[in-house]
Amino acid sequence: MVSCLTAYNQPDFAYPKLWAVSAGFWLVLAPIWLWRGWKISSNDMAGYLAGWLMIVPTWAAMVALQDRNPWWLFAVMALVWVADISAYFAGRAWGRHKLAPAISPGKTWEGVLGAIVGVTVYGVAGALVAGMSPLGELRWWPLLVALTAVSIAGDLFESMIKRQAGVKDSSHLLPGHGGFFDRLDSQTSMLPLAALILLGWQW
């Protein structure tokens, strides 16, 4: 709360730096963490820092995107929703090759491909709604794929933390959904990076 209040009182200084730190974590440290399977023990400072990195920059991204245009926030968050839904149905229908069986046995490479296809369709639809030529906006496609990959990393990271803690759900606040963190895991990795790309250079 203190971090959020401090950042809110000086957004021009704090927000881009929070997003940059978050991007560094998810693009560099988190993949190594997942690969090595590092464990967080009780009262581990690394765990507190990781939690801070997942909460505060995500909050700053949501506030900044909402302030700039509520539709920006909705569009960015919808990117994760589309990716998750597409991955789920593609994985259920065609999933054969496990993505990370030791972390999340249900996720498959076919699901990842489904997420990319779904996000691509979402990007084309968004371009049409915005009155832009989808073919002219193809330069954004690698960025959409990259954001999708980062969102998957956030999902896997949360799954790894739960598995290490020996729990199935992050909380019981949303029965049947695994808790709030289960609904926001991909957003914590993707939203700060999206905000850095969309807004960061303007600060």
C-alpha positions in Angstrom: 0.0 0.0 0.0 2.8 2.4 0.8 4.5 1.6 -2.5 1.3 2.2 -4.4 0.6 5.5 -2.6 4.2 6.7 -3.2 4.0 5.8 -6.9 0.6 7.3 -7.3 1.8 10.7 -5.9 4.7 10.8 -8.5 3.5 8.7 -11.5 5.8 10.4 -14.1 8.8 9.2 -12.1 7.6 5.9 -10.6 5.4 4.2 -13.2 7.8 3.7 -16.1 10.5 2.5 -13.6 8.1 0.0 -12.0 7.1 -1.4 -15.5 10.8 -1.6 -16.5 11.7 -3.5 -13.4 8.7 -5.9 -13.9 9.7 -6.4 -17.6 13.2 -7.3 -16.6 11.9 -9.8 -14.1 9.5 -11.5 -16.5 11.8 -11.4 -19.5 15.0 -12.4 -17.8 14.7 -13.7 -14.3 11.4 -15.6 -14.4 12.3 -17.9 -17.3 15.5 -18.8 -15.4 13.5 -19.3 -12.2 11.1 -21.6 -14.0 13.9 -23.5 -15.7 15.9 -24.1 -12.5 12.9 -24.7 -10.4 14.0 -22.4 -7.6 12.0 -22.8 -4.4 10.7 -20.1 -2.0 10.7 -21.1 1.6 8.7 -19.6 4.4 9.6 -15.9 5.2 12.0 -15.9 2.2 12.9 -12.4 1.1 13.0 -13.6 -2.5 9.3 -14.5 -2.1 8.4 -11.1 -0.7 10.3 -9.4 -3.5 8.6 -11.5 -6.2 5.2 -10.8 -4.7 5.9 -7.1 -4.7 7.0 -7.3 -8.3 3.8 -9.1 -9.3 1.5 -6.7 -7.4 2.8 -3.1 -7.5 3.8 -2.8 -11.2 0.5 -4.5 -12.2 -1.5 -2.0 -10.1 0.4 0.9 -11.7 -0.3 -0.4 -15.2 -4.0 -0.8 -14.5 -4.2 2.7 -13.0 -2.2 4.3 -15.8 -4.1 2.6 -18.6 -7.4 3.4 -17.0 -6.4 7.0 -16.6 -5.4 7.3 -20.3 -8.4 5.5 -21.7 -10.6 2.8 -20.0 -10.8 1.0 -23.4 -7.0 0.6 -23.4 -7.2 -1.2 -20.1 -10.0 -3.4 -21.3 -8.3 -4.2 -24.6 -5.0 -5.1 -22.9 -6.7 -7.3 -20.3 -8.8 -8.9 -23.0 -5.7 -10.1 -24.7 -5.0 -12.4 -21.8 -8.6 -13.6 -21.7 -8.6 -14.4 -25.4 -5.2 -16.2 -25.0 -6.4 -18.2 -22.0 -9.7 -19.3 -23.6 -8.1 -20.2 -27.0 -5.3 -22.2 -25.2 -7.9 -24.0 -23.1 -10.0 -25.2 -26.0 -7.1 -25.9 -28.3 -5.4 -27.9 -25.6 -8.5 -29.9 -24.8 -9.1 -30.7 -28.5 -5.6 -31.3 -29.8 -3.2 -31.2 -26.8 -0.6 -34.0 -27.0 2.8 -32.4 -26.2 3.2 -31.2 -22.7 4.5 -27.7 -22.2 5.9 -27.9 -18.7 4.7 -31.2 -17.1 6.6 -30.8 -13.9 4.9 -27.4 -13.3 1.5 -27.6 -14.9 0.7 -30.9 -16.5 -2.5 -29.7 -18.2 -0.7 -27.1 -20.4 0.4 -28.2 -23.9 2.3 -26.7 -26.9 -0.9 -27.1 -28.9 -2.6 -24.9 -26.4 0.2 -22.3 -26.8 -0.4 -22.4 -30.6 -4.1 -22.0 -30.0 -3.4 -18.9 -27.9 -1.3 -17.4 -30.6 -4.0 -18.0 -33.2 -6.7 -16.6 -30.9 -4.6 -13.5 -30.2 -4.0 -13.0 -33.9 -7.7 -13.1 -34.6 -8.3 -10.7 -31.7 -5.6 -8.3 -33.2 -7.2 -8.4 -36.6 -10.7 -7.8 -35.1 -9.3 -4.9 -33.0 -7.7 -3.3 -36.1 -10.9 -3.5 -38.0 -12.9 -2.0 -35.1 -10.4 0.8 -34.8 -10.7 1.5 -38.6 -7.1 0.3 -39.4 -6.0 -2.1 -42.1 -5.1 -5.4 -40.5 -2.4 -6.0 -43.1 -1.0 -2.6 -42.4 -0.7 -3.4 -38.8 1.1 -6.7 -39.2 4.2 -5.1 -37.6 2.3 -5.5 -34.3 1.9 -9.3 -34.6 5.3 -10.2 -33.1 4.5 -7.9 -30.2 1.2 -9.7 -29.7 2.9 -13.0 -29.7 5.6 -11.8 -27.3 2.9 -10.5 -24.9 1.1 -13.8 -25.2 4.3 -15.6 -24.3 4.9 -13.4 -21.2 1.3 -14.0 -20.1 1.9 -17.8 -20.3 5.1 -17.3 -18.2 3.0 -15.6 -15.5 0.6 -18.5 -15.5 3.4 -21.0 -15.2 5.1 -19.1 -12.5 1.9 -19.0 -10.3 1.4 -22.7 -11.0 5.0 -23.4 -9.8 4.6 -21.4 -6.6 1.3 -23.2 -5.8 2.9 -26.6 -6.5 5.8 -25.8 -4.2 3.4 -24.7 -1.5 1.4 -27.8 -1.9 -1.9 -26.0 -2.6 -4.4 -26.3 -5.5 -5.9 -22.8 -5.3 -4.3 -19.5 -4.4 -7.3 -18.7 -2.1 -10.9 -19.5 -1.5 -12.2 -16.0 -2.3 -13.5 -17.2 -5.7 -14.9 -20.7 -5.3 -14.4 -22.8 -8.4 -11.9 -20.3 -9.8 -8.9 -20.9 -7.6 -8.8 -17.5 -6.0 -8.1 -14.0 -7.3 -4.4 -14.7 -8.0 -5.4 -17.6 -10.3 -7.5 -15.1 -12.3 -4.8 -12.5 -12.4 -1.6 -14.6 -12.8 -1.1 -13.9 -16.5 -2.1 -10.2 -16.0 0.7 -9.7 -13.5 3.3 -10.5 -16.1 1.7 -9.0 -19.2 0.0 -5.7 -18.0 3.2 -3.9 -16.9 5.0 -4.8 -20.1 2.0 -3.7 -22.2 1.9 -0.4 -20.3 5.6 0.1 -20.7 5.2 -0.3 -24.5 2.0 1.7 -24.9 2.7 4.5 -22.3 6.3 4.3 -21.1 8.0 6.2 -23.9 5.5 9.1 -23.4 6.5 9.7 -19.8 
